Amino acid sequence: MLSVLEDAKALVHEYAPEVHTETLLVEGHAAAELVRASRGAAMLVVGQRGHGAVAELILGSWSHQCVLHSECPVLVIPHARDRS
């Protein structure tokens, strides 16, 4: 899992070297840990798998929880098939 984080950070640096990034690997409920990480952050960037509204109501959505509860601006990147 650490290599995925390192690859993601390298990709951000390749496209936007002026952006400071921080990677963090923690155990716990995704939404709660992301909201906790938002404290003091300039921005929280999360992806969205695109399950749709019905699945979101049934399963909940950690990206939705981040938008509602984060302490900084949140950028949600939609699943590739949902991008226009």
Residue frames as a rotation matrix with the C-alpha (Angstrom) as fourth column:
MET 1
0.568 0.823 0.000 0.00
0.823 -0.568 0.000 0.00
0.000 0.000 -1.000 0.00
LEU 2
0.294 -0.538 -0.790 2.90
0.264 -0.749 0.608 2.34
-0.918 -0.388 -0.078 0.67
SER 3
-0.715 -0.588 0.377 3.97
0.498 -0.050 0.866 2.11
-0.491 0.807 0.329 -2.98
VAL 4
0.037 0.814 0.579 0.50
0.961 -0.189 0.203 3.32
0.275 0.549 -0.789 -4.06
LEU 5
0.778 0.214 -0.590 0.93
0.466 -0.827 0.315 6.41
-0.421 -0.520 -0.743 -1.88
GLU 6
-0.155 -0.929 -0.335 4.42
0.199 -0.361 0.911 7.03
-0.968 0.074 0.241 -3.20
ASP 7
-0.614 -0.008 0.789 3.20
0.781 0.138 0.609 6.66
-0.113 0.990 -0.078 -6.80
ALA 8
0.467 0.863 0.193 0.32
0.868 -0.489 0.087 9.08
0.169 0.127 -0.977 -6.19
LYS 9
0.596 -0.310 -0.741 2.63
0.250 -0.805 0.538 11.67
-0.763 -0.506 -0.402 -4.63
ALA 10
-0.524 -0.838 0.154 5.06
0.361 -0.055 0.931 11.34
-0.771 0.543 0.332 -7.55
LEU 11
-0.272 0.520 0.810 2.21
0.951 0.017 0.309 11.85
0.146 0.854 -0.499 -10.02
VAL 12
0.789 0.539 -0.296 1.07
0.593 -0.794 0.136 15.03
-0.162 -0.283 -0.946 -8.26
HIS 13
0.221 -0.799 -0.559 4.64
0.123 -0.546 0.829 16.30
-0.967 -0.252 -0.022 -8.21
GLU 14
-0.568 -0.419 0.708 5.00
0.701 0.204 0.683 15.55
-0.431 0.885 0.178 -11.94
TYR 15
-0.036 0.676 0.736 1.91
0.897 -0.302 0.322 17.60
0.440 0.672 -0.596 -12.87
ALA 16
0.719 0.306 0.624 2.08
0.025 -0.909 0.416 20.28
0.694 -0.284 -0.661 -10.18
PRO 17
-0.050 -0.850 -0.525 5.54
0.699 0.346 -0.626 20.45
0.714 -0.398 0.577 -8.59
GLU 18
-0.637 -0.190 0.747 4.60
-0.229 -0.879 -0.419 23.64
0.736 -0.438 0.516 -6.71
VAL 19
0.438 0.871 0.220 1.85
-0.574 0.083 0.815 21.83
0.692 -0.484 0.536 -4.75
HIS 20
-0.649 -0.594 0.475 2.90
-0.735 0.330 -0.592 20.57
0.195 -0.734 -0.651 -1.32
THR 21
0.343 0.749 -0.567 1.51
-0.475 0.659 0.583 17.09
0.810 0.069 0.582 -0.70
GLU 22
-0.495 -0.414 0.764 1.47
-0.865 0.319 -0.388 14.91
-0.083 -0.852 -0.516 2.35
THR 23
0.000 0.470 -0.882 0.77
-0.371 0.819 0.437 11.20
0.929 0.327 0.174 2.33
LEU 24
-0.486 -0.030 0.873 -0.47
-0.870 0.111 -0.481 9.39
-0.083 -0.993 -0.080 5.40
LEU 25
-0.311 0.354 -0.882 -1.31
-0.200 0.883 0.425 5.71
0.929 0.308 -0.204 5.87
VAL 26
-0.675 0.177 0.716 -3.67
-0.734 -0.071 -0.675 5.01
-0.069 -0.982 0.178 8.78
GLU 27
-0.796 0.512 -0.324 -6.09
0.429 0.854 0.295 2.32
0.428 0.096 -0.899 9.88
GLY 28
-0.699 0.638 -0.323 -9.70
0.115 -0.345 -0.931 3.13
-0.706 -0.688 0.168 10.64
HIS 29
0.291 0.881 0.372 -12.98
0.740 0.039 -0.672 4.15
-0.607 0.471 -0.641 9.05
ALA 30
-0.332 -0.532 0.779 -12.12
0.933 -0.308 0.187 6.03
0.140 0.789 0.598 5.84
ALA 31
0.334 0.533 0.778 -14.49
0.446 -0.816 0.368 8.98
0.831 0.224 -0.510 6.31
ALA 32
0.964 0.049 -0.261 -13.54
0.262 -0.328 0.907 9.53
-0.041 -0.943 -0.329 9.96
GLU 33
0.181 -0.979 -0.096 -9.82
0.756 0.076 0.650 9.40
-0.629 -0.190 0.754 9.21
LEU 34
-0.298 -0.248 0.922 -10.11
0.866 -0.477 0.152 11.74
0.402 0.843 0.357 6.23
VAL 35
0.677 0.574 0.461 -12.13
0.277 -0.778 0.564 14.25
0.682 -0.254 -0.686 8.24
ARG 36
0.795 -0.466 -0.389 -9.51
0.403 -0.075 0.912 14.03
-0.454 -0.882 0.128 11.00
ALA 37
-0.172 -0.913 0.369 -6.78
0.916 -0.011 0.401 14.64
-0.362 0.407 0.839 8.39
SER 38
0.193 0.327 0.925 -8.65
0.745 -0.662 0.079 17.71
0.639 0.674 -0.371 7.15
ARG 39
0.886 0.121 -0.447 -7.93
0.425 -0.600 0.678 19.57
-0.186 -0.791 -0.583 10.40
GLY 40
0.333 -0.776 -0.535 -5.38
-0.081 -0.589 0.804 22.22
-0.940 -0.224 -0.259 9.57
ALA 41
-0.335 -0.438 0.834 -5.15
0.758 0.400 0.515 21.18
-0.559 0.805 0.198 5.91
ALA 42
-0.738 0.046 -0.673 -5.40
-0.346 -0.882 0.319 23.64
-0.579 0.468 0.667 3.03
MET 43
0.056 0.752 -0.657 -7.48
-0.993 0.110 0.042 21.20
0.104 0.650 0.752 0.96
LEU 44
-0.317 -0.044 0.947 -8.62
-0.284 0.958 -0.050 17.59
-0.905 -0.285 -0.316 1.04
VAL 45
-0.213 0.189 -0.959 -8.71
-0.974 0.037 0.224 15.81
0.078 0.981 0.176 -2.32
VAL 46
-0.378 0.188 0.906 -10.69
-0.276 0.912 -0.304 12.58
-0.884 -0.365 -0.293 -2.56
GLY 47
-0.927 0.110 -0.359 -11.89
-0.317 0.283 0.905 10.33
0.201 0.953 -0.227 -5.35
GLN 48
-0.107 0.944 0.312 -15.38
-0.750 0.130 -0.648 9.07
-0.652 -0.303 0.694 -5.97
ARG 49
-0.795 -0.239 0.558 -16.14
0.052 0.889 0.455 5.63
-0.605 0.391 -0.694 -7.35
GLY 50
-0.682 0.553 -0.478 -19.48
-0.728 -0.449 0.518 6.68
0.072 0.702 0.709 -8.83
HIS 51
-0.916 0.377 0.140 -21.87
0.324 0.898 -0.298 4.14
-0.238 -0.228 -0.944 -7.32
GLY 52
-0.506 0.767 0.393 -24.79
0.218 -0.327 0.919 6.49
0.834 0.551 -0.002 -7.92
ALA 53
-0.404 0.393 0.826 -27.41
-0.722 -0.691 -0.024 8.07
0.562 -0.606 0.563 -5.68
VAL 54
0.675 0.723 -0.151 -29.24
-0.497 0.595 0.632 4.87
0.546 -0.351 0.760 -4.69
ALA 55
0.367 -0.619 -0.694 -26.07
0.574 0.738 -0.355 3.03
0.732 -0.268 0.627 -3.72
GLU 56
-0.604 -0.604 0.520 -24.89
0.013 -0.660 -0.751 6.11
0.797 -0.447 0.407 -1.83
LEU 57
0.063 0.728 0.682 -28.08
-0.847 -0.323 0.422 6.11
0.528 -0.604 0.597 0.24
ILE 58
0.889 0.294 -0.351 -27.70
-0.133 0.900 0.415 2.42
0.438 -0.323 0.839 1.05
LEU 59
0.410 -0.829 -0.381 -23.93
0.763 0.540 -0.355 2.20
0.500 -0.145 0.854 1.47
GLY 60
0.774 -0.242 -0.585 -23.10
0.194 -0.789 0.583 5.75
-0.603 -0.564 -0.564 2.50
SER 61
0.676 -0.578 0.457 -20.28
0.492 -0.108 -0.864 7.59
0.549 0.809 0.211 0.83
TRP 62
0.241 -0.652 -0.719 -17.02
0.882 -0.162 0.443 8.49
-0.406 -0.740 0.536 2.50
SER 63
-0.718 -0.473 0.512 -16.42
0.654 -0.710 0.261 11.25
0.240 0.522 0.819 -0.05
HIS 64
0.110 0.853 0.511 -19.88
0.288 -0.519 0.805 12.66
0.951 0.059 -0.303 0.77
GLN 65
0.733 0.110 -0.672 -19.07
0.674 0.018 0.738 12.52
0.094 -0.994 -0.061 4.50
CYS 66
-0.327 -0.924 -0.196 -15.84
0.912 -0.363 0.191 14.40
-0.248 -0.117 0.962 3.83
VAL 67
-0.534 0.205 0.821 -17.72
0.405 -0.790 0.461 17.16
0.742 0.578 0.338 2.02
LEU 68
0.494 0.862 0.115 -20.16
0.255 -0.270 0.928 17.47
0.831 -0.430 -0.353 4.91
HIS 69
0.948 0.009 -0.319 -17.73
0.318 0.042 0.947 17.29
0.022 -0.999 0.036 7.82
SER 70
0.099 -0.991 0.094 -14.23
0.945 0.064 -0.321 18.32
0.312 0.121 0.942 6.74
GLU 71
0.520 -0.006 -0.854 -12.61
0.560 -0.753 0.346 21.36
-0.645 -0.658 -0.388 8.27
CYS 72
-0.508 -0.634 -0.583 -11.13
-0.157 -0.597 0.787 22.55
-0.847 0.491 0.204 4.97
PRO 73
0.192 0.553 -0.811 -12.26
-0.931 -0.158 -0.329 22.78
-0.310 0.818 0.484 1.34
VAL 74
-0.128 -0.137 0.982 -12.81
0.003 0.990 0.138 19.38
-0.992 0.021 -0.126 -0.29
LEU 75
-0.185 0.025 -0.982 -12.20
-0.970 -0.166 0.179 18.57
-0.159 0.986 0.055 -3.96
VAL 76
0.156 0.321 0.934 -14.01
-0.154 0.942 -0.298 15.41
-0.976 -0.098 0.197 -5.11
ILE 77
-0.602 -0.411 -0.684 -12.58
-0.757 0.020 0.654 13.88
-0.255 0.911 -0.323 -8.28
PRO 78
0.463 0.873 0.153 -15.33
-0.755 0.479 -0.449 11.87
-0.465 0.092 0.881 -10.04
HIS 79
0.094 -0.318 0.943 -14.79
0.240 0.927 0.289 8.40
-0.966 0.199 0.164 -11.43
ALA 80
-0.808 -0.556 -0.193 -13.37
-0.040 -0.276 0.960 8.56
-0.587 0.784 0.201 -14.98
ARG 81
-0.680 0.582 0.445 -16.65
0.712 0.379 0.591 7.41
0.175 0.719 -0.672 -16.60
ASP 82
0.323 0.847 -0.422 -18.55
0.915 -0.394 -0.091 10.23
-0.243 -0.356 -0.902 -14.81
ARG 83
-0.368 -0.532 -0.763 -16.29
0.305 -0.844 0.441 13.06
-0.878 -0.071 0.473 -15.99
SER 84
0.716 0.614 0.332 -17.57
0.543 -0.190 -0.818 15.36
-0.439 0.766 -0.469 -18.68
